[in-house]
Amino acid sequence: MFRTSLATLVLFASLNAASFAATPTLDDAIADLGHRWAKVSYQTPKDGKEAAFDTLIAHAQQVAQAYPGRAEPMIWEAIVLASAAKADGGLGALSKVKQARTLLLAAEKINPTALNGSVYNSLGSLYAKVPGWPIGFGDKQKAKAYLEKALAINPDGIDPNYFYADLLADQGDYVHAADHLKRALAAPARPGREDADAGRRQEVQQLLDSLRQKHGDQLAGR
């Protein structure tokens, strides 16, 4: 009987250890979301993005539910929603960006510097790209304020410099936009985010090339 009980205890401990090992940590879950987002954003054909993002939204929601009260999964759920809205572009897009804003504002209250200031990157991008009143909540001044907060947290980061440059270019400040695009290209690599970095660098280079082509006289030597 003692041997049977001991064997049962050993088996129970082994099963618990295996179950624990199979449960991803928050860092692992966030890294996985990042890879999935990069794959859909940069590697999935345009006609497949909407369905792929719908699947990713459901997964991001599951991660957020698994780690309640944490800012990181809320930020990533918002990023996926915003990206899905961009890919969709239909009537459902406005609902998605409103959900994204709600999540980001909630995450800001929990930890405003989570993921190196990604709350402010994402809020700035939303306010910059969403139509203004009466259709949406877009506001260029709020966008600029949020993106400047993102740059204060992560001045050399590829994302804050890219989003800020995009806003500046939209407002006609091509010289400073080009400066921030060059900073984005010079941004240090993010370990584990190589796929996202590669896709973002393409976007940065495309915008810089476009500015040079259209406004080369203002950007001479830049």
GIMOKA-V539904 format. One record per pair of residues at least 12 apart in sequence whose ideal C-beta (glycine too) atoms are under 10 Angstrom apart, sorted by the first residue. I is the first residue (numbers start at 1). J is the second residue. D is the distance in Angstrom with one decimal. If there is no record, write none. Layout:
i=I j=J d=D
i=I j=J d=D
This chain:
i=23 j=66 d=8.9
i=24 j=63 d=8.8
i=24 j=66 d=8.6
i=25 j=67 d=9.6
i=26 j=63 d=8.6
i=26 j=66 d=8.6
i=26 j=67 d=5.4
i=26 j=70 d=6.4
i=26 j=72 d=6.5
i=26 j=73 d=7.4
i=27 j=72 d=8.6
i=27 j=192 d=9.4
i=29 j=59 d=9.6
i=29 j=60 d=9.7
i=29 j=62 d=9.2
i=29 j=63 d=4.9
i=29 j=64 d=9.6
i=29 j=66 d=7.1
i=29 j=67 d=7.2
i=29 j=70 d=9.8
i=29 j=72 d=8.6
i=29 j=73 d=6.9
i=29 j=76 d=8.8
i=30 j=63 d=7.7
i=30 j=67 d=9.0
i=30 j=70 d=9.3
i=30 j=72 d=5.2
i=30 j=73 d=6.8
i=30 j=75 d=8.9
i=30 j=76 d=6.3
i=30 j=114 d=9.8
i=30 j=115 d=7.7
i=30 j=192 d=9.8
i=31 j=191 d=10.0
i=31 j=192 d=5.6
i=31 j=193 d=8.4
i=32 j=59 d=8.6
i=32 j=63 d=8.2
i=32 j=76 d=9.8
i=33 j=56 d=7.9
i=33 j=59 d=7.3
i=33 j=60 d=6.0
i=33 j=63 d=6.2
i=33 j=64 d=9.8
i=33 j=72 d=9.0
i=33 j=73 d=7.5
i=33 j=75 d=9.7
i=33 j=76 d=4.6
i=33 j=77 d=8.5
i=33 j=79 d=8.4
i=33 j=80 d=7.5
i=34 j=76 d=7.4
i=34 j=79 d=9.0
i=34 j=115 d=9.4
i=34 j=190 d=9.2
i=34 j=192 d=7.5
i=34 j=193 d=6.1
i=34 j=195 d=8.1
i=34 j=196 d=6.1
i=35 j=192 d=8.4
i=35 j=193 d=8.6
i=35 j=194 d=9.6
i=35 j=195 d=6.2
i=35 j=196 d=8.1
i=36 j=52 d=8.8
i=36 j=53 d=10.0
i=36 j=55 d=8.8
i=36 j=56 d=5.6
i=36 j=59 d=6.9
i=36 j=60 d=8.6
i=36 j=76 d=9.6
i=36 j=80 d=8.5
i=36 j=195 d=10.0
i=37 j=52 d=9.9
i=37 j=53 d=8.9
i=37 j=56 d=6.6
i=37 j=60 d=8.5
i=37 j=76 d=7.4
i=37 j=79 d=6.6
i=37 j=80 d=6.1
i=37 j=83 d=6.8
i=37 j=195 d=9.2
i=37 j=196 d=7.3
i=37 j=199 d=9.7
i=38 j=193 d=7.7
i=38 j=194 d=8.8
i=38 j=195 d=4.0
i=38 j=196 d=4.3
i=38 j=197 d=8.8
i=38 j=198 d=8.2
i=38 j=199 d=6.0
i=38 j=200 d=9.0
i=39 j=52 d=8.1
i=39 j=56 d=9.0
i=39 j=195 d=7.1
i=39 j=196 d=9.7
i=39 j=199 d=9.5
i=40 j=52 d=4.4
i=40 j=53 d=5.9
i=40 j=55 d=8.5
i=40 j=56 d=5.8
i=40 j=80 d=8.4
i=40 j=83 d=7.5
i=40 j=84 d=8.8
i=40 j=87 d=8.3
i=41 j=53 d=8.8
i=41 j=56 d=9.6
i=41 j=79 d=9.6
i=41 j=80 d=9.5
i=41 j=83 d=6.0
i=41 j=86 d=9.2
i=41 j=87 d=8.5
i=41 j=195 d=9.3
i=41 j=196 d=7.9
i=41 j=199 d=6.1
i=41 j=200 d=9.2
i=41 j=203 d=9.7
i=42 j=195 d=7.1
i=42 j=196 d=7.8
i=42 j=198 d=7.3
i=42 j=199 d=3.4
i=42 j=200 d=8.5
i=42 j=202 d=7.6
i=42 j=203 d=8.9
i=43 j=195 d=8.0
i=43 j=198 d=10.0
i=43 j=199 d=8.1
i=44 j=56 d=10.0
i=44 j=87 d=9.1
i=46 j=87 d=7.8
i=48 j=87 d=9.6
i=49 j=83 d=8.5
i=49 j=84 d=8.1
i=49 j=86 d=9.0
i=49 j=87 d=4.1
i=49 j=88 d=8.5
i=50 j=84 d=7.3
i=50 j=87 d=5.6
i=50 j=88 d=5.6
i=50 j=89 d=9.2
i=50 j=90 d=8.8
i=50 j=92 d=9.4
i=51 j=87 d=9.8
i=52 j=84 d=8.9
i=52 j=87 d=8.5
i=53 j=80 d=6.6
i=53 j=81 d=8.5
i=53 j=82 d=10.0
i=53 j=83 d=6.2
i=53 j=84 d=3.6
i=53 j=85 d=8.8
i=53 j=86 d=9.1
i=53 j=87 d=5.6
i=53 j=88 d=7.7
i=53 j=96 d=9.1
i=54 j=80 d=9.8
i=54 j=84 d=6.9
i=54 j=87 d=9.8
i=54 j=88 d=9.1
i=54 j=92 d=10.0
i=55 j=80 d=10.0
i=56 j=76 d=9.6
i=56 j=77 d=9.5
i=56 j=79 d=9.9
i=56 j=80 d=5.2
i=56 j=81 d=9.6
i=56 j=83 d=8.4
i=56 j=84 d=7.6
i=57 j=77 d=7.4
i=57 j=80 d=5.4
i=57 j=81 d=6.2
i=57 j=83 d=9.4
i=57 j=84 d=6.0
i=57 j=96 d=8.2
i=57 j=99 d=9.3
i=58 j=80 d=9.6
i=59 j=76 d=9.8
i=59 j=77 d=9.4
i=59 j=80 d=8.3
i=60 j=73 d=7.0
i=60 j=74 d=9.2
i=60 j=75 d=9.9
i=60 j=76 d=5.6
i=60 j=77 d=4.1
i=60 j=78 d=8.7
i=60 j=79 d=8.2
i=60 j=80 d=4.7
i=60 j=81 d=7.9
i=60 j=84 d=9.9
i=60 j=103 d=9.7
i=61 j=73 d=8.9
i=61 j=77 d=6.1
i=61 j=80 d=9.0
i=61 j=81 d=9.5
i=62 j=77 d=9.6
i=63 j=76 d=7.1
i=63 j=77 d=7.5
i=64 j=76 d=7.9
i=64 j=77 d=5.0
i=64 j=78 d=9.6
i=64 j=103 d=8.1
i=64 j=107 d=9.8
i=65 j=77 d=9.8
i=69 j=110 d=6.8
i=69 j=111 d=10.0
i=70 j=107 d=8.6
i=70 j=110 d=7.2
i=70 j=111 d=8.0
i=70 j=114 d=8.2
i=71 j=103 d=9.5
i=71 j=104 d=9.3
i=71 j=106 d=8.2
i=71 j=107 d=4.0
i=71 j=108 d=7.8
i=71 j=109 d=8.5
i=71 j=110 d=4.2
i=71 j=111 d=4.0
i=71 j=112 d=8.1
i=71 j=113 d=9.0
i=71 j=114 d=4.0
i=71 j=115 d=7.7
i=71 j=118 d=9.1
i=71 j=119 d=7.2
i=72 j=107 d=7.9
i=72 j=110 d=9.3
i=72 j=111 d=8.0
i=72 j=114 d=5.3
i=72 j=115 d=5.8
i=72 j=118 d=8.6
i=73 j=103 d=9.4
i=73 j=107 d=8.9
i=73 j=114 d=9.8
i=74 j=100 d=9.9
i=74 j=102 d=9.5
i=74 j=103 d=4.8
i=74 j=104 d=7.5
i=74 j=105 d=9.7
i=74 j=106 d=6.1
i=74 j=107 d=4.2
i=74 j=108 d=9.5
i=74 j=110 d=7.5
i=74 j=111 d=9.5
i=74 j=114 d=8.7
i=74 j=119 d=9.0
i=75 j=100 d=9.6
i=75 j=103 d=7.4
i=75 j=104 d=6.7
i=75 j=106 d=9.8
i=75 j=107 d=5.1
i=75 j=108 d=9.2
i=75 j=110 d=9.7
i=75 j=111 d=9.1
i=75 j=114 d=6.2
i=75 j=115 d=5.6
i=75 j=117 d=10.0
i=75 j=118 d=5.2
i=75 j=119 d=5.9
i=75 j=121 d=9.2
i=75 j=122 d=6.7
i=75 j=123 d=10.0
i=76 j=103 d=9.2
i=76 j=107 d=9.5
i=76 j=115 d=8.0
i=76 j=118 d=8.4
i=76 j=122 d=9.6
i=77 j=99 d=8.4
i=77 j=100 d=7.9
i=77 j=103 d=5.6
i=77 j=104 d=9.4
i=77 j=107 d=9.1
i=78 j=96 d=9.6
i=78 j=97 d=9.2
i=78 j=99 d=7.6
i=78 j=100 d=4.0
i=78 j=101 d=7.6
i=78 j=102 d=8.2
i=78 j=103 d=4.1
i=78 j=104 d=4.8
i=78 j=105 d=9.3
i=78 j=106 d=9.1
i=78 j=107 d=7.2
i=78 j=118 d=9.0
i=78 j=119 d=8.4
i=78 j=122 d=5.7
i=78 j=123 d=8.7
i=78 j=126 d=8.4
i=79 j=100 d=7.6
i=79 j=103 d=9.2
i=79 j=104 d=8.9
i=79 j=115 d=9.3
i=79 j=118 d=7.4
i=79 j=121 d=8.8
i=79 j=122 d=5.8
i=79 j=125 d=9.2
i=80 j=96 d=9.2
i=80 j=100 d=8.4
i=80 j=103 d=10.0
i=81 j=93 d=9.7
i=81 j=95 d=9.1
i=81 j=96 d=4.6
i=81 j=97 d=7.1
i=81 j=98 d=9.1
i=81 j=99 d=5.3
i=81 j=100 d=4.2
i=81 j=101 d=9.2
i=81 j=102 d=9.7
i=81 j=103 d=7.4
i=81 j=104 d=9.7
i=81 j=122 d=9.7
i=81 j=126 d=9.8
i=82 j=96 d=7.0
i=82 j=97 d=5.9
i=82 j=99 d=9.1
i=82 j=100 d=4.5
i=82 j=101 d=8.7
i=82 j=103 d=9.7
i=82 j=104 d=8.9
i=82 j=122 d=6.5
i=82 j=123 d=9.8
i=82 j=125 d=7.0
i=82 j=126 d=6.1
i=82 j=129 d=8.4
i=82 j=130 d=9.1
i=83 j=96 d=9.1
i=83 j=100 d=9.1
i=83 j=122 d=10.0
i=84 j=96 d=5.6
i=84 j=97 d=9.4
i=84 j=99 d=9.9
i=84 j=100 d=9.0
i=85 j=97 d=4.9
i=85 j=98 d=9.3
i=85 j=99 d=9.0
i=85 j=100 d=7.3
i=85 j=126 d=9.0
i=85 j=129 d=9.0
i=85 j=130 d=8.5
i=86 j=125 d=9.6
i=86 j=129 d=7.6
i=93 j=130 d=8.8
i=93 j=131 d=9.9
i=93 j=136 d=9.3
i=94 j=130 d=7.7
i=94 j=131 d=8.2
i=94 j=135 d=7.4
i=94 j=136 d=5.9
i=94 j=137 d=9.2
i=97 j=125 d=9.9
i=97 j=126 d=5.8
i=97 j=127 d=9.8
i=97 j=129 d=8.2
i=97 j=130 d=5.3
i=97 j=131 d=9.7
i=97 j=136 d=7.1
i=97 j=137 d=8.0
i=97 j=138 d=9.1
i=98 j=126 d=9.4
i=98 j=130 d=8.7
i=98 j=136 d=8.1
i=98 j=137 d=7.4
i=100 j=122 d=7.1
i=100 j=123 d=8.9
i=100 j=125 d=9.7
i=100 j=126 d=6.2
i=100 j=130 d=9.4
i=101 j=122 d=8.8
i=101 j=123 d=7.0
i=101 j=126 d=5.8
i=101 j=127 d=8.4
i=101 j=130 d=8.3
i=101 j=136 d=9.8
i=101 j=137 d=6.9
i=103 j=119 d=9.5
i=103 j=122 d=9.1
i=104 j=118 d=8.8
i=104 j=119 d=5.4
i=104 j=120 d=8.7
i=104 j=121 d=9.6
i=104 j=122 d=5.5
i=104 j=123 d=5.1
i=104 j=126 d=7.5
i=104 j=146 d=9.3
i=105 j=119 d=8.5
i=105 j=123 d=7.6
i=106 j=119 d=9.7
i=107 j=119 d=5.4
i=107 j=122 d=9.0
i=107 j=123 d=9.6
i=108 j=120 d=7.9
i=108 j=123 d=7.6
i=108 j=146 d=9.6
i=108 j=149 d=9.7
i=112 j=149 d=8.1
i=112 j=153 d=8.3
i=113 j=149 d=9.8
i=113 j=153 d=5.7
i=113 j=154 d=9.1
i=115 j=153 d=9.9
i=115 j=154 d=9.5
i=115 j=159 d=9.8
i=116 j=150 d=8.7
i=116 j=153 d=6.4
i=116 j=154 d=4.7
i=116 j=157 d=6.4
i=116 j=159 d=8.5
i=116 j=160 d=8.8
i=116 j=190 d=8.8
i=117 j=146 d=9.7
i=117 j=147 d=9.8
i=117 j=149 d=7.0
i=117 j=150 d=4.6
i=117 j=151 d=8.2
i=117 j=152 d=7.8
i=117 j=153 d=3.3
i=117 j=154 d=4.9
i=117 j=155 d=9.8
i=117 j=157 d=7.6
i=117 j=159 d=8.7
i=117 j=160 d=6.8
i=118 j=150 d=7.7
i=118 j=153 d=9.1
i=118 j=154 d=8.6
i=118 j=157 d=9.3
i=118 j=159 d=7.3
i=118 j=160 d=9.0
i=119 j=146 d=8.4
i=119 j=149 d=8.6
i=119 j=150 d=8.0
i=119 j=153 d=9.2
i=120 j=145 d=8.9
i=120 j=146 d=4.7
i=120 j=147 d=6.7
i=120 j=148 d=8.3
i=120 j=149 d=4.3
i=120 j=150 d=3.7
i=120 j=151 d=8.5
i=120 j=152 d=8.5
i=120 j=153 d=6.9
i=120 j=154 d=9.0
i=120 j=160 d=7.6
i=120 j=163 d=9.4
i=121 j=146 d=8.0
i=121 j=147 d=7.1
i=121 j=149 d=9.2
i=121 j=150 d=4.6
i=121 j=151 d=9.2
i=121 j=153 d=9.2
i=121 j=154 d=8.2
i=121 j=157 d=8.1
i=121 j=159 d=5.0
i=121 j=160 d=5.4
i=121 j=161 d=10.0
i=121 j=162 d=9.0
i=121 j=163 d=5.7
i=121 j=164 d=9.1
i=122 j=146 d=8.5
i=122 j=150 d=8.7
i=122 j=159 d=9.0
i=122 j=163 d=8.7
i=123 j=142 d=7.9
i=123 j=143 d=8.0
i=123 j=145 d=9.3
i=123 j=146 d=4.4
i=123 j=147 d=8.5
i=123 j=149 d=8.6
i=123 j=150 d=8.4
i=124 j=142 d=8.0
i=124 j=143 d=4.9
i=124 j=144 d=7.4
i=124 j=145 d=7.9
i=124 j=146 d=3.6
i=124 j=147 d=3.6
i=124 j=148 d=8.2
i=124 j=149 d=7.9
i=124 j=150 d=6.1
i=124 j=151 d=9.4
i=124 j=159 d=9.9
i=124 j=160 d=8.0
i=124 j=163 d=5.7
i=124 j=164 d=7.5
i=124 j=166 d=9.6
i=124 j=167 d=7.2
i=125 j=143 d=7.5
i=125 j=146 d=8.4
i=125 j=147 d=7.8
i=125 j=150 d=9.4
i=125 j=159 d=8.8
i=125 j=160 d=9.9
i=125 j=162 d=9.4
i=125 j=163 d=5.0
i=125 j=164 d=9.7
i=125 j=166 d=7.9
i=125 j=167 d=8.4
i=126 j=138 d=7.9
i=126 j=139 d=9.7
i=126 j=142 d=9.3
i=126 j=143 d=7.8
i=126 j=146 d=8.5
i=127 j=139 d=5.0
i=127 j=140 d=7.3
i=127 j=141 d=8.4
i=127 j=142 d=4.5
i=127 j=143 d=3.8
i=127 j=144 d=8.6
i=127 j=145 d=8.7
i=127 j=146 d=6.4
i=127 j=147 d=8.8
i=127 j=167 d=9.2
i=128 j=140 d=6.5
i=128 j=142 d=8.8
i=128 j=143 d=3.8
i=128 j=144 d=8.1
i=128 j=146 d=8.7
i=128 j=147 d=7.6
i=128 j=163 d=7.3
i=128 j=164 d=9.3
i=128 j=166 d=7.0
i=128 j=167 d=4.9
i=128 j=170 d=7.0
i=128 j=171 d=9.5
i=129 j=143 d=8.2
i=129 j=163 d=9.5
i=129 j=166 d=8.7
i=129 j=167 d=9.2
i=129 j=170 d=9.0
i=130 j=143 d=9.2
i=140 j=167 d=7.1
i=140 j=170 d=7.8
i=140 j=171 d=6.8
i=143 j=163 d=8.6
i=143 j=164 d=9.2
i=143 j=166 d=9.7
i=143 j=167 d=5.7
i=143 j=170 d=9.3
i=143 j=171 d=9.7
i=144 j=164 d=8.0
i=144 j=167 d=6.2
i=144 j=168 d=8.6
i=144 j=171 d=8.4
i=146 j=160 d=9.8
i=146 j=163 d=9.2
i=146 j=164 d=9.8
i=146 j=167 d=9.8
i=147 j=159 d=9.8
i=147 j=160 d=6.3
i=147 j=161 d=9.3
i=147 j=162 d=9.9
i=147 j=163 d=5.6
i=147 j=164 d=4.5
i=147 j=165 d=9.5
i=147 j=166 d=9.1
i=147 j=167 d=6.2
i=147 j=168 d=9.3
i=147 j=180 d=9.7
i=148 j=160 d=8.9
i=148 j=164 d=7.5
i=150 j=163 d=7.3
i=150 j=164 d=7.6
i=151 j=163 d=9.2
i=151 j=164 d=6.1
i=151 j=180 d=8.5
i=151 j=183 d=9.4
i=154 j=187 d=9.1
i=155 j=183 d=8.2
i=155 j=187 d=9.9
i=156 j=183 d=6.8
i=156 j=184 d=9.2
i=156 j=186 d=7.7
i=156 j=187 d=5.7
i=156 j=188 d=6.5
i=157 j=183 d=8.9
i=157 j=184 d=8.1
i=157 j=187 d=5.8
i=157 j=188 d=8.4
i=157 j=190 d=8.4
i=158 j=183 d=8.5
i=158 j=184 d=4.8
i=158 j=185 d=8.0
i=158 j=186 d=8.9
i=158 j=187 d=3.7
i=158 j=188 d=8.5
i=158 j=189 d=9.0
i=158 j=190 d=7.6
i=158 j=193 d=9.2
i=158 j=196 d=8.8
i=158 j=197 d=6.5
i=158 j=200 d=5.4
i=158 j=201 d=7.2
i=158 j=203 d=9.6
i=158 j=204 d=7.1
i=159 j=184 d=7.9
i=159 j=187 d=8.4
i=159 j=190 d=9.3
i=159 j=193 d=10.0
i=159 j=196 d=8.8
i=159 j=197 d=9.7
i=159 j=200 d=6.8
i=159 j=204 d=9.9
i=160 j=180 d=8.5
i=160 j=183 d=9.2
i=160 j=184 d=8.4
i=160 j=187 d=9.2
i=161 j=177 d=10.0
i=161 j=179 d=8.9
i=161 j=180 d=4.5
i=161 j=181 d=7.1
i=161 j=182 d=8.5
i=161 j=183 d=4.5
i=161 j=184 d=3.9
i=161 j=185 d=8.7
i=161 j=186 d=8.9
i=161 j=187 d=6.7
i=161 j=204 d=8.1
i=162 j=180 d=7.5
i=162 j=181 d=7.0
i=162 j=183 d=9.1
i=162 j=184 d=4.6
i=162 j=185 d=9.2
i=162 j=187 d=8.7
i=162 j=200 d=6.3
i=162 j=201 d=9.0
i=162 j=203 d=6.6
i=162 j=204 d=5.2
i=162 j=207 d=7.6
i=162 j=208 d=9.9
i=163 j=180 d=9.0
i=163 j=184 d=9.1
i=164 j=176 d=8.7
i=164 j=177 d=8.1
i=164 j=179 d=9.9
i=164 j=180 d=5.2
i=164 j=181 d=9.4
i=164 j=183 d=9.2
i=164 j=184 d=8.9
i=165 j=177 d=4.4
i=165 j=178 d=7.4
i=165 j=179 d=7.9
i=165 j=180 d=3.8
i=165 j=181 d=4.6
i=165 j=182 d=8.9
i=165 j=183 d=8.3
i=165 j=184 d=6.7
i=165 j=204 d=7.7
i=165 j=207 d=6.7
i=165 j=208 d=8.2
i=165 j=211 d=8.7
i=166 j=180 d=8.9
i=166 j=181 d=8.8
i=166 j=184 d=9.9
i=166 j=203 d=8.7
i=166 j=204 d=9.3
i=166 j=207 d=6.5
i=167 j=180 d=9.3
i=168 j=180 d=6.7
i=168 j=181 d=9.3
i=168 j=211 d=9.9
i=169 j=181 d=8.4
i=169 j=207 d=6.7
i=169 j=208 d=9.5
i=169 j=210 d=8.3
i=169 j=211 d=6.1
i=169 j=214 d=9.6
i=169 j=215 d=8.9
i=172 j=215 d=9.1
i=172 j=218 d=9.9
i=173 j=218 d=9.8
i=174 j=211 d=5.4
i=174 j=212 d=9.3
i=174 j=214 d=8.2
i=174 j=215 d=4.5
i=174 j=216 d=9.7
i=174 j=217 d=9.8
i=174 j=218 d=5.3
i=174 j=219 d=6.3
i=174 j=222 d=9.1
i=175 j=211 d=9.3
i=175 j=215 d=8.6
i=175 j=218 d=5.9
i=175 j=219 d=6.6
i=175 j=222 d=7.0
i=177 j=207 d=7.8
i=177 j=208 d=8.5
i=177 j=211 d=6.3
i=177 j=215 d=9.2
i=177 j=219 d=9.1
i=177 j=222 d=9.8
i=178 j=207 d=9.1
i=178 j=208 d=6.3
i=178 j=211 d=5.6
i=178 j=212 d=7.6
i=178 j=215 d=8.5
i=178 j=218 d=8.6
i=178 j=219 d=5.2
i=178 j=222 d=4.7
i=179 j=219 d=9.7
i=179 j=222 d=7.1
i=180 j=204 d=9.3
i=180 j=208 d=9.7
i=181 j=203 d=9.7
i=181 j=204 d=5.4
i=181 j=205 d=8.1
i=181 j=206 d=9.8
i=181 j=207 d=6.1
i=181 j=208 d=4.4
i=181 j=209 d=9.6
i=181 j=211 d=7.5
i=181 j=212 d=9.8
i=181 j=222 d=9.2
i=182 j=204 d=8.8
i=182 j=208 d=7.3
i=182 j=222 d=7.3
i=183 j=204 d=9.5
i=184 j=200 d=7.6
i=184 j=201 d=7.7
i=184 j=203 d=9.0
i=184 j=204 d=4.6
i=184 j=205 d=9.2
i=184 j=207 d=9.1
i=184 j=208 d=8.6
i=185 j=200 d=9.8
i=185 j=201 d=6.5
i=185 j=204 d=5.6
i=185 j=205 d=6.9
i=185 j=208 d=7.5
i=187 j=200 d=8.8
i=187 j=201 d=8.6
i=187 j=204 d=8.8
i=189 j=201 d=10.0
i=208 j=222 d=8.9
